[in-house]
Amino acid sequence: MDVGYIVSGFGVGLLVGITGVGGGALMTPLLIFGFGISPAVAVGTDLVFAAITKASGVWIHARQSTVDWRVVGRLASGSLPAALLTLAVLGEVDTHSAEAQGFITTLLGVALMLTAAALLWRSHLSKQPHSHDDDVERKGVVWITVAAGVVLGVLVTLTSVGAGALGAAVLFWLYPRFSAVRVVGTDIAHAVPLTAVAGFGHWQMGSVDTGLLMMLLIGSLPGIYLGSRLSKKIPERWLRPALATLLLVIGFRMVA
């Protein structure tokens, strides 16, 4: 048992609990750069990791009625078929080849930079006054939501990044009447089936390290719990920009 993986899982879980940033943006680069895990295995393992760690969050938000299941359905109607199609394409290529690893790394870098931008944009959007229009029923918003789901489905399946911060930023933009907690609940409820489908596909392709997964979970679950308890005591206005800057630097390094 590698204690380093457990400690890393705890650290990432702590940050996820405090900031709400998806574990993919934090865990996947750490596995690649910190532990030398191949990009394909890092992505596959993190997808299953995300599905498991977010599942309890869905249950909590559902009990608190902070999930809009109509919006979840719209996102999923785009993201799940897109994830399955992306998995079918990945199944036809050698994801462990140098070319595929390079492509995944570059795309991951782009996803991290987008996540950094989304973190800052989300902070701005969440401060805007909520609209009283029933934007959930506007036809234009419905189809844009489905299209956003398609983009998230492809991006998350290829990089494990996007279901958290990017998904939340999209919801803040499309559904300005939603409170912050409703955005988070809806985002998590969509992220679980997406990461589960994508993670299962990667597992079938042999891109999930179950031993590594278990060690990450051992550390992350208590970390998420502690982070959620500390989130009200730590000034997020400082932590979120710092985290966005870190993701931007890591993303640039992966692309360069």
Secondary structure, DSSP 8 states (H G I E B T S, - for coil): --HHHHHHHHHHHHHHHHH---HHHHHHHIIIIIH---HHHHHHHHHHHHHHHHHHHHHHHHHTT---HHHHHHHHHHHHHHHHHHHHHHTTS-TTSHHHHHHHHHHHHHHHHHHHHHHHHHHHHTTS----S-GGG-HHHHHHHHHHHHHHHHHHHHHS-STTHHHHHHHHHH-TTS-HHHHHHHHHHHHHHHHHHHHHHHHHTT---HHHHHHHHHHHHHHHHHHHHHTTTS-HHHHHHHHHHHHHHHHHHHH-
